[in-house]
Amino acid sequence: MRFDIVVIGGGLVGASLVVALKGSGLKIALIESRLPAPLPNDTSWDSRVYAISPGSAAFLQTLGLWQQVEAARITPVYEMKVFGDDGAARLDFSAYESGLSELAFIAENRQLQTAVWNALTSIVDESVTVFCPAQCISLVWHESRVDIQLADGSVLQAALVVGADGVNSWVRKQAKIEAAQHAYHQIGIVANFSAEISHFNTAYQWFRRDGVLALLPLPDKRVSMVWSANESQASKLRDLSDEALCCQVAEAANHILGKFQLVTEPVGFPLNFVHVKTLAKPRLVLIGDAAHGIHPLAGQGVNLGLRDARELAAILMNRGLQSDCGDFMLLRRYERARKEDILAMEFVTDGLQKLFSSPDPILIRLRNLGFEIANRLPLLKNRLMQHALS
């Protein structure tokens, strides 16, 4: 079976790339190990949510995906309030003051995943083939193609392989692409709550000595919590009763939204930094978490991946007379286009995590002073928002 492009990994980023290439004239395959879980029949909420930037929302809208998500499940963010760890320093962002309709949209993972897979299965021509559930067991590079063997014995041939298979990318390892990694020794605890006081479409974030707490607005008075807690603190949080956890979160949030009631059970995942040495090799590119792994304190991981998909799709759609979509010079255009954005986000998120993890009293004063200074300079604040909005 011969294809122009084989995308390995059917998460939001990989599947969005396939949808973006619809109508390109390219023959594409998507390989994914498991089908996404169907949407439940009840009104329950997914504990995993994304802060989708306006730029990412516009990209998803051009693909016809954003319109497929139930509007009542999407919450626009109009303001964001960020607090330092001295009880006084803060940084405020406002969509109105920035001349924007909104700063971001909070949407559930499973809603977006369902939308993109519905779009995949609705492609009625023969340009896209989905192999799912399917498992890759080997990749063999040749000068003019890549052979991909599946666990069922099938062999696919591709001019280009796109690795979109997550932060522990199997594709990246098969290609022997180096990745610098370090553990943050933090656990991301996520859960949804119902709050006593309305959030008024405001996102909150507290930089604390024991980690970073974020509360993202959901419809009505619900909020989604992402608490990037030190391992010892995370262990304590997961051992708490539902009532005790609600009290702990309310206290950590300075009771800004009053009392909480738990809506979804807390789930934890380890946090790691991953810097990939190169995004492209002959007949291979990496996108999404396979290409970078950043701390969630800025909520930009999925947006970074969607910008990868958007850029790669544009380059492949506008490759001119170049008939070989696996040509290394063509793929280098993608790497050059994405390098600055990725490096900047890695530098900011990794730097902030290290800065606020330091117990040095001088750094404590300087980091909170930085918040105070930035909050008084509108031009600087707008500059800080540019990456987050794109």
Secondary structure, DSSP 8 states (H G I E B T S, - for coil): -EEEEEEE--SHHHHHHHHHTTTSS--EEEE-SS------SS----S-EEEE-HHHHHHHHHTT-GGGS-GGG-EEE-EEEEE-SSSS-EEEEETTTTT-S-SEEEEEHHHHHHHHHHHHHT--SSSEEEE-S--EEEEEE-SS-EEEEETTS-EEEEEEEEE-S-TT-HHHHHTT--EEEEEEEEEEEEEEEEESS--TTEEEEEEETTEEEEEEE-STTEEEEEEEEEHHHHHHHHHS-HHHHHHHHHHHTTTTT--EEE-S--EEEEEEEEEES-SEETTEEE-GGGTEE--GGGS-HHHHHHHHHHHHHHHHHT-TT---TT-HHHHHHHHHHHHHHHHHHHHHHHHHHHHHH---HHHHHHHHHHHHHHHT-HHHHHHHHHHHH-
